[in-house]
Amino acid sequence: MPFKTVQTTPIDGQKPGTSGLRKKTAQFRVPGYLENFVQCIFDGTGGAAGKTYVVGGDGRFFNAEAIGIIIRMAAANGAARLIIGQNGILSTPAASNLIRKYKTDGGIILSASHNPGGENGDFGVKFNASNGGPAPEKITDAIYLKTTEITDYKIAEEDAGDIGTIGSFTMGDCRIDVIDPVDDYETLMQDLFDFEAIRTLFQNGFRICFDAMHAVTGPYATRILEDALGAPKGSVINAVPSPDFGGGHPDPNPVWASELVAIMSGTDAPDFGAASDGDGDRNMIMGKNAFVSPSDSLALLTAYAHLAPAYAGKVAGVARSMPTSQAVDLVAERLRIPCFETPTGWKFFGNLLDAGMATLCGEESAGTGSSHIREKDGLWAVLLWLNILARDGRDIVQLRADHWRSFGRNYYSRHDYEEIPTEAAEALVSALREKLAALPGQSVAGMEISAADDFAYLDPIDQSLTERQGIRVSFTDGSRLVMRLSGTGTQGATLRVYLERFVDHSGDHTQDLQAALGPVIAAAESLADITKHTGRSVADVIT
Ligand code: G16
């Protein structure tokens, strides 16, 4: 098997963001771009010699070609074995499970998650460590450093073998195992949940609509919900993954999952609605005519997780990203378990999960997961919900209303200003940062500021300090305002404004969401001069 060493030079901008390296697909297709980064993944993690990796992606445009390049490079770099999903398909949670189950050295996951795909869309590459989770910053920093020094990469001269057929082939000394992408994941879900109870729920006429958004979860959801659990055929819609996600934006929120929202608002709406994103790690949950915010979903799942066999009496703690609403904090307090607040990025949950300090984790950005793997997991969240509903008996909308009646409601919304000039976004953040120290005690939009800071996280396990993770302004009435720049965009900057207002258990939980948040929205404008800096008077996406 002939291998060759190709001379190259560093390429600017190969710094991994919130979740791996995400760029325009066209950028990744420039000869040498992907190759440089993959070589640096190997070099930045002690080399590939003798190692085993899981490789797969969400099926977006360029997925199969990129996997071919990775196979040839892994073989040339001396890897012993690759485990690859048939046709290069693996959801991010399924990849995380395989990395852990087969005790591999890590995985390379190809996805730009919820970003659109296609020739003019986005592409991404992420390295996951041997615990199955996204590489922590010390690893991504080492990979990035290599990208600034690289001089050559190694690659097999021949094309990679057939990844469309389940079986094995070799390339040099490297064995490539092509496996069914769903099997191991399905086994894991059976171990966690009460499938019998969920089957009975469907037998009794319970109806679900799961929108796979033409993305990777289609085959997983069809196999598990329809084939194994007996949901009627057609319960999973947009179930066949397509390279450009059917021309859509595979982001499960009320804006982009409008087909699901229409179905759930119709006269004959199913009992439960859900959607997942490009690579299957996010989830959106709906009841009849009701969107359950990811923050509320995390709080409710924590409150009722004991109804699922894997979590009964086993929730040691919970963790949420800083911008996620504080609804789960209230549940944790009542359950007398710790609640950790981490920076945005699933990688920050890894240490807490490994140490057994957190069992459930979640983020406002539609991510929920648990210690079963080290990624967030869209279909897992749906199955946990179904398990809870099957055992509890109440309708999801009633369950949530009862929860608010007991804990109070954290009204919550995120306003995104997309593709704004990077300098304008940075100017807004620095101007706000300068004001922070003087804010406590001041009043804005009729609310008194109790605290203001730029969030820094000291990891309780490895003591690493991560600073400048978003500006937080808290008010004496429990409301909160957070602003940060997204780390997953591929064009300009995206300003995320996270708005939260708390109404206690005896208050009105039925207000219009944006109206309830009115004072917090006004405070954001007044404190950060959003219109002046961005030139926009309304956000581009409100979720
Ligand atoms: C990634 C991260 C999440 C994060 C999200 C949004 O999700 O894993 O932790 O919340 O991006 O990040 P940002 O606000 O920086 O854009 P995914 O699903 O895109 O991999």
Boltz pocket constraint, residues with backbone or C-beta under 6 A from the ligand:
constraints:
  - pocket:
      binder: B
      contacts: [[A, 18], [A, 19], [A, 112], [A, 113], [A, 114], [A, 281], [A, 282], [A, 321], [A, 344], [A, 345], [A, 346], [A, 347], [A, 363], [A, 365], [A, 367], [A, 485], [A, 486], [A, 487], [A, 488], [A, 489], [A, 496]]
      max_distance: 6.0
